[in-house]
Amino acid sequence: MPKVNLFTKIVGLMLIMLIPILTVYVYSNRTSTNLIGEELNKSNASQLAFFQNEVDASIDAIALWPDLLIQDPDISSLRDIFTEMPELDLHTTTLIRRIQTKLAIQESSLKWQNALHIYSPLLGRDISSLDVIRYDDERLKQRLRPGWQVHNSGTPERPQYTFSRFAVTPYSSFEDPGSFNLIIEVRFDGSNIIRMLDQFKSGGRSDPFYYHPEAGAIFNRTVDRMLTDQVIGALADRPLTAAESRTLHLGEQEYLVNIVRSEVLGWYLIDYIPITEIIRPIAQANRLFYGSIVGLLLLCCIAAYLLYAQVQVPIKRLVIGFQRLKHGDYSVRVKSKGSSEFGFLFTRFNLMVAQIQELFETVYLERIHVREARLKQLQSQINPHFFYNCFSFISSMAKLEQHQAVVAMSHHLSVYYRYTTRQERELVELSEEVRFVTSYLEIQKLRMPRLSYRLEVPAEMRQLEVPPLILQPLVENAVLHGIESSAGATTIRIAGAWTEDGATLAVEDDGKGMSADAMQALRHKMSRQMDEAMGCGLWNVHQRMLLRFRSEAGLLFEPSPLGGVRVTISWQPGPHGEERTG
């Protein structure tokens, strides 16, 4: 199977396809955000400049009044009074009333709340649209300066600003306050600016205010004073210019600040907007896009997983089944899940493997029969030699007049050959195998007096049915390679036992044993096809047990506690002691 499965390939392909899309989107989004930020900054700066021009235009219109009124004939006539009047006469009173009417008309000509005051040094009076009072000459001289002046009559927390401007005749009186003969003052309250700031704020997300480094600040009525104070504090790090834009970091928030200076008042109109407010629509679009991408990726992963689970996994299971079948495991079955096309394919695969297994077992059983026939042929070749040795022993004992030995050898020899000539049966009781092996061991003991053996097979096991001639090859192997090859070896032990997995028969000796490599090689030969160099006895027993009782049966080779080799036959009997044929 490939190292990278189909699911990983599909997900990787989707990621590769999404990367260019995300890259292009991020680049275009960043470009659009920068462009929108620049355009919005220009728009805010333009709006702020337009608003500042409106305020300056209103103030300029008010600033012209003193210069225009000073040319009025009635007001100019105040300069022609050469006699100081402690009390006003009828002519002067009538003149003042006409002047007050003109002042009231002039004050009402603009929406701004304003006040006009005419100071006559000869009359010693302050003439306004509402009253005529005396004024403090010294205090007036202290206030008398060109340009706009600002006065705060409130507190630092709640300031109340009043802006004023003077026009004098002659104009040189600004340098010599004692020489003026007429002064006109125009005033307007800071509430006019506050009202315009409120109107400007109501049209957008801005929070404008006027600021002067020495005089203070004028705020709109809904201003966030704490945030505005932070903005003012952050702007103090470098001098303000006539028109500029700055980006301020206040806490976790960024603000875009636009600044425009009033050429008339000298105050700075400042407006700040949270950058998050600017990019909020873009951020919402980004979240929608990324959410769509994540949803699309999730759907693609689900589709890829379904394709992986419904196609690749069944194919992988089928390939694994074929690999196991290739290595000779004919018990493999592929379980079908669901009713898809693969279920039909798995069913046919299982039927095919079952037929192959049945055919293989049939062929293999025939091969076993062929091996058994060959075994009988080999035994027929060996038996004459065994037979000659036995008769030679009888002849020798007869010459020595050892009649009991002759009788014993004849008896055991007849039992031995009677059993070997009845191999047409497929199964025999274990008790018959034990009797046959006992006769064989007695024959060997007569020939080799040092041989001793122990039979430890429980009575309940002797009723089990086993293939014939499965115990004699193990005993013969122990005699030839364990006892005869070692002069000090004397004992063979045959033991039966029940285990959790079934029944076992062990044949062990106290001979010289086998090395670990030789024993491992012998184990390996049991699972291979028999060749000419391999003895057929042990291999034949192992294959017959494996074929008859399936994978639970076979031969096990291990060192014996007696010192030699222990060969164990293990199998799982069927119900009532019958063999399992699967």
Salt bridges, closest charged atoms under 4 A:
ASP67 OD2 - ARG165 NH1 3.99
ASP72 OD2 - LYS102 NZ 2.98
ASP74 OD1 - ARG98 NH2 3.38
ASP74 OD2 - LYS102 NZ 2.78
ASP126 OD1 - HIS117 ND1 3.11
ASP137 OD2 - LYS141 NZ 3.06
GLU185 OE2 - ARG143 NH2 2.31
GLU185 OE2 - ARG187 NE 3.05
ASP198 OD2 - ARG221 NH1 2.51
ASP207 OD1 - LYS201 NZ 3.13
ASP237 OD1 - ARG246 NH1 3.53
GLU244 OE1 - ARG238 NH2 3.91
GLU244 OE1 - ARG246 NE 2.95
GLU254 OE2 - HIS249 ND1 3.15
GLU263 OE1 - ARG261 NH1 3.54
GLU277 OE2 - ARG280 NH2 2.57
ASP329 OD2 - ARG324 NH2 2.64
GLU361 OE2 - ARG550 NH1 2.08
GLU372 OE2 - ARG544 NH1 3.55
GLU426 OE1 - ARG548 NH2 3.73
GLU432 OE1 - ARG425 NH2 2.88
GLU456 OE2 - ARG454 NE 3.37
GLU456 OE1 - ARG493 NH2 2.63
GLU508 OE2 - ARG493 NH1 2.53
ASP531 OD2 - ARG528 NH2 3.91
GLU532 OE1 - ARG374 NH2 2.77
GLU552 OE2 - ARG580 NH1 3.62
GLU558 OE2 - ARG566 NE 3.25
